[in-house]
Amino acid sequence: MRGELGMGNETLDKLLERWPNDVDGLWNKVFITRAAGRDYEGIAAAEKVTQINPQFADAYNQLAYMYQRVGNRERSQWAIERYAELTPGDANQYDSRADLYAYAGDAENAKEQYRRALQINPGFGDDIKLAFMYIATGDDARADSIFKSLAGSEDRSERAKGRAHLHIVDAYHGRFDNAAKILDESIAADRKDGYDGNWYFGKLTMRMELYAVNREWDKALSLGSQIAEKNELDFPGVPDMFRMVLAILMHRSGDTKRAQGVFGDLRSEILALKDTTGWTTSLDKLAAYDALLFKKDPKAACAAFGRTYLFNRSVPDAYQFGKAYLELGDVDNAIK
């Protein structure tokens, strides 16, 4: 997560003390608290918005996600149904339903809802999420056709987006050498295309991970350092959470001392910010990995990870902490 989240939480609270029914202030509160992983506060603010203005559709959409995160499926379902009532025929209601199904592990229903969103609005942008649901339900061919279709687009950014996923099916099935070959070709195609946007650096990150899979640590760390340097140029003075990913890679390569140093520096940089409101989940994730990797304390690690924002969790996070939950005998959270 980068940058500040607009108005600081303290300032906003003071304004809401004076004008407690200000919908704009409450709506800002929803996003600040949600980004900080404080879902119960966000729920309270969003519920108040709906009380003041029962027709405020987006508030119900946010409530659906937040209730899902805190485990209240019944209330999440109520919120998404209310959102659907207020936005008939809108693609986003199906996209939101699909997200909620996906986060609950129901790939079949998620797939159907993503399809419906695209039927209503083919340019809605859910093609990649739909492709991942195809993979999750064993339909690799359809997933691959989506990736290839995007890679053949007339739009340069869409081509880069498609190429960023051409290797996914092979990687998903453990065919890492073939995945790496496809990824190298995709990176070369981006360069030939003159594209150096987010999808290009996403490919470099994936290539770094594949080097790590093959235990090619020097190559993985060299590529990771290039990405971190680019981030520093693009966002000077802003703590870069990619450095945590790089530090985890250092730990995996056996350089634990250096990895711990990066963790400590990153934590200090975040705490030194004037407003750390939007960095709560980043600090929790640092604490979770610190406990897991360096302190070897899965209980503390899972406690910190449980506080992180659901939609900021990655596949490697799920793998690492899924194992930790299993070590604690917590099968439900491991599956989740």
C-alpha positions, -999 to +999 in steps of 0.1 A: +000+000+000+014+034-010+008+070-001-016+085+024-053+080+026-064+116+023-076+130+055-060+115+086-081+095+109-077+118+139-087+149+119-117+130+105-128+119+139-128+155+152-149+166+122-174+137+128-177+147+165-189+181+153-210+168+124-218+132+132-243+128+104-221+141+076-223+114+049-191+125+031-172+123+064-186+089+073-179+076+038-143+087+041-142+070+074-153+037+058-123+037+034-098+048+060-108+022+085-112-005+059-077+002+044-063+000+080-080-034+085-104-020+112-135-035+097-158-032+127-152+006+126-158+006+089-190-014+093-203+010+119-196+040+097-212+024+066-242+013+085-247+048+097-245+060+061-273+036+051-294+049+080-290+085+069-294+076+032-309+042+026-304+047-011-266+050-009-259+018-029-221+018-026-223+016+012-241-017+010-214-030-014-187-021+010-207-036+039-208-069+020-171-071+017-165-060+053-190-084+068-175-112+047-141-104+062-153-105+098-171-138+091-207-126+092-218-143+060-255-137+067-251-100+070-228-100+040-255-117+020-281-091+032-258-062+021-251-076-014-287-083-020-296-047-010-268-034-033-283-055-061-318-041-055-304-005-058-283-012-089-304-034-112-286-045-143-253-031-132-222-053-139-205-044-106-231-062-084-222-095-102-185-087-099-189-081-061-209-113-057-182-132-076-155-117-054-174-128-023-179-163-036-142-165-046-130-154-011-153-181+004-137-207-018-167-213-041-151-211-075-181-225-094-205-197-083-177-171-086-171-182-122-208-178-130-211-143-115-179-131-133-194-144-165-226-124-159-207-092-152-189-096-185-221-104-204-236-071-191-204-051-198-177-069-219-152-041-210-157-044-173-123-060-167-132-092-149-116-114-176-085-123-156-105-131-124-128-153-145-098-171-160-085-179-125-119-194-116-116-215-147-082-228-135-096-234-100-124-256-115-101-275-139-108-257-171-073-247-181-082-244-218-107-217-213-084-198-189-056-200-215-079-187-242-087-156-222-050-149-216-041-155-253-070-133-264-058-104-242-022-110-254-034-105-290-052-072-283-046-041-304-041-022-271-005-023-259-015-023-222-040-051-227-014-071-246+010-067-217-018-078-193-024-109-213+013-118-216+016-114-178-006-145-174+004-168-203+026-187-180+000-192-152-014-225-162+020-241-164+031-226-131-002-237-114+006-273-124+042-272-113+057-270-148+080-243-137+107-246-164+081-241-192+064-213-172+098-196-169+104-199-207+070-184-215+076-156-190+110-148-205+093-145-239+066-123-225+092-100-209+111-098-242+078-090-260+071-061-236+105-047-243+100-050-280+066-033-276+082-004-256+060-012-226+075-007-191+043-002-171+029-022-141+023-054-161+060-054-171+072-051-135+046-077-125+063-101-149+097-093-134+083-101-099+069-134-112+102-142-129+120-135-096+097-160-079+105-187-105+142-181-101+136-187-064+116-219-070+147-232-088+169-219-060+187-196-083+191-171-054+216-147-070+194-142-101+162-139-079+178-113-056+194-093-084+160-090-102+143-082-069+168-054-062+161-039-096+124-038-089+130-022-055+152+004-071+125+012-096+099+016-069+122+040-050+125+061-081+088+061-087+078+067-051+107+085-033+103+087+005+074+062+006+080+029+024+080+001-002+064-031+010+080-050-019+111-048+002+094-072+026+090-097-003+127-092-011+136-098+026+116-130+027+136-141-004+168-132+015+157-154+044+149-183+020+183-180+005+199-183+039+207-146+045+186-143+077+206-115+092+202-092+062+165-101+060+159-091+096+177-058+089+153-050+060+123-058+082+135-035+109+143-007+085+109-010+068+090-010+101+110+021+113+103+040+081+065+033+084+064+044+121+083+076+112+055+087+088+035+117+099+003+097+095+004+059+097-034+054+094-032+036+061-002+014+071-018-007+099-022-038+077+014-034+065+027-033+101+006-063+109+020-083+080+056-073+090+048-085+125+033-118+112+063-127+090+087-115+118+071-140+142+069-167+116+103-166+101+126-152+128+109-159+161+095-192+150+062-184+168+033-196+147+007-186+173+019-150+173+023-151+135-012-162+129-026-137+154-009-108+135-018-123+101-055-125+112-055-087+116-043-081+081-067-069+054-082-098+036-079-083+001-042-074+006-032-110+011-012-128-016-009-164-027+025-168-010+008-154+022-019-180+020+007-208+016+029-196+044+002-189+069-020-219+058+009-241+070+012-221+102-025-225+110-023-262+103+007-264+127-016-249+153-044-274+145-066-246+131-079-263+100-108-238+093-084-208+091-059-229+071-085-237+045-098-201+045 
